Amino acid sequence: MKTLIKYRMLHGGEGEALMPGAITNLSDAKNQLAHKKSLPTPQQGSGHDIDAILNEGGIDPNSLELIQLSE
């Protein structure tokens, strides 16, 4: 099983990322997308949340769509 994460860029483009495993939690998807895009991930207790980090990376955090793919 793999998960395709589709998202919109803040400049209007679209992107997608293929992730291993089944991701069903939106919070997990945001963290894994940030990691895949080499964006800094939020540290426990820091003032940065994952939505702010995705925004800084040019990704609209409210646009994520998760599509489950079987192999």
ZADRENNU-219569 format. One line per 10 residues: number of its first residue (from 1); their letters; for each residue x, y, z of N, C-alpha, C. Coordinates in steps of 0.2 Angstrom, whole numbers, plus 5000, padded with zeros to 4 digits. Example, Ala and Ser with C-alpha at 12.3 -4.5 7.8 and 13.67 -1.06 7.14 Angstrom:
<nodes>
1	as	5066 4972 5039 5062 4978 5039 5066 4984 5039 ~ 5064 4989 5035 5068 4995 5036 5064 5000 5039 $
</nodes>
This chain:
<nodes>
1	mktlikyrml	5004 4994 5000 5000 5000 5000 5004 5006 5000 ~ 5002 5011 4996 5006 5018 4996 5000 5023 4996 ~ 5003 5029 4998 4998 5035 4998 5001 5040 4994 ~ 4996 5043 4990 4998 5048 4985 4995 5055 4989 ~ 4999 5059 4990 4997 5066 4993 4997 5071 4988 ~ 4991 5073 4986 4991 5079 4981 4990 5085 4985 ~ 4993 5091 4983 4992 5097 4986 4993 5103 4981 ~ 4991 5109 4983 4991 5115 4979 4997 5119 4982 ~ 5001 5122 4978 5006 5127 4980 5003 5134 4981 ~ 5006 5138 4985 5003 5145 4986 5003 5149 4980 $
11	hggegealmp	5008 5148 4975 5008 5152 4969 5004 5149 4964 ~ 5000 5144 4965 4994 5142 4961 4996 5135 4957 ~ 5002 5133 4958 5003 5126 4955 5001 5120 4959 ~ 5002 5114 4956 5000 5108 4960 5006 5104 4961 ~ 5005 5100 4966 5011 5095 4967 5008 5088 4970 ~ 5012 5083 4970 5010 5077 4973 5017 5073 4975 ~ 5016 5069 4980 5021 5065 4983 5018 5058 4984 ~ 5022 5053 4982 5020 5046 4983 5024 5044 4990 ~ 5020 5042 4995 5023 5040 5001 5022 5032 5002 ~ 5027 5029 5005 5026 5022 5007 5021 5021 5012 $
21	gaitnlsdak	5017 5016 5012 5012 5014 5018 5006 5018 5017 ~ 5001 5016 5021 4995 5019 5021 4995 5025 5026 ~ 4993 5031 5024 4993 5037 5028 4986 5039 5028 ~ 4982 5038 5034 4975 5040 5034 4974 5046 5038 ~ 4979 5048 5042 4979 5054 5047 4982 5060 5043 ~ 4978 5066 5043 4980 5072 5039 4986 5075 5043 ~ 4986 5074 5049 4992 5077 5053 4999 5073 5051 ~ 4998 5067 5051 5004 5063 5049 5006 5064 5042 ~ 5001 5065 5037 5002 5067 5030 5006 5073 5030 ~ 5004 5078 5033 5007 5085 5033 5015 5084 5036 $
31	nqlahkkslp	5016 5080 5041 5023 5079 5043 5027 5076 5039 ~ 5024 5070 5035 5028 5066 5031 5030 5070 5024 ~ 5025 5075 5022 5026 5079 5016 5031 5084 5018 ~ 5031 5087 5024 5037 5092 5026 5043 5088 5026 ~ 5044 5082 5028 5050 5078 5028 5052 5077 5021 ~ 5048 5075 5017 5049 5073 5010 5052 5079 5006 ~ 5049 5085 5008 5051 5091 5004 5057 5094 5008 ~ 5060 5091 5013 5066 5093 5016 5064 5100 5020 ~ 5058 5101 5022 5056 5107 5026 5058 5105 5033 ~ 5059 5110 5037 5060 5108 5044 5054 5106 5048 $
41	tpqqgsghdi	5054 5101 5052 5048 5098 5055 5048 5101 5062 ~ 5042 5102 5064 5041 5106 5071 5044 5102 5077 ~ 5048 5105 5081 5050 5102 5087 5045 5102 5093 ~ 5045 5097 5097 5041 5097 5102 5042 5103 5107 ~ 5036 5107 5108 5037 5112 5112 5039 5119 5108 ~ 5040 5118 5102 5042 5124 5098 5036 5128 5096 ~ 5037 5135 5094 5031 5139 5093 5029 5138 5085 ~ 5032 5133 5082 5031 5132 5075 5026 5126 5074 ~ 5021 5127 5070 5016 5121 5069 5017 5119 5062 ~ 5015 5113 5060 5016 5110 5054 5013 5115 5048 $
51	dailneggid	5007 5118 5049 5004 5122 5044 5008 5128 5043 ~ 5011 5131 5048 5015 5137 5046 5022 5134 5042 ~ 5024 5129 5044 5030 5126 5040 5029 5125 5033 ~ 5023 5121 5032 5021 5120 5025 5020 5127 5021 ~ 5017 5132 5024 5016 5138 5021 5022 5141 5019 ~ 5027 5141 5024 5034 5144 5023 5037 5140 5017 ~ 5035 5134 5016 5038 5130 5010 5034 5131 5004 ~ 5029 5135 5004 5025 5136 4998 5019 5132 4997 ~ 5017 5128 5002 5012 5123 5001 5006 5125 5005 ~ 5000 5125 5002 4994 5126 5005 4992 5121 5010 $
61	pnsleliqls	4993 5121 5016 4991 5116 5021 4984 5113 5021 ~ 4979 5117 5019 4972 5115 5018 4970 5112 5012 ~ 4975 5111 5008 4974 5108 5001 4975 5101 5000 ~ 4978 5098 5006 4980 5091 5005 4975 5086 5004 ~ 4976 5081 4999 4971 5076 4997 4975 5069 4998 ~ 4972 5065 5001 4976 5058 5002 4972 5053 4998 ~ 4976 5049 4994 4973 5044 4989 4977 5038 4991 ~ 4974 5033 4993 4977 5026 4995 4978 5022 4988 ~ 4984 5020 4987 4985 5016 4981 4987 5009 4983 ~ 4984 5003 4980 4987 4997 4982 4992 4995 4977 $
71	e	4997 4991 4979 5002 4989 4974 5000 4983 4970 $
</nodes>
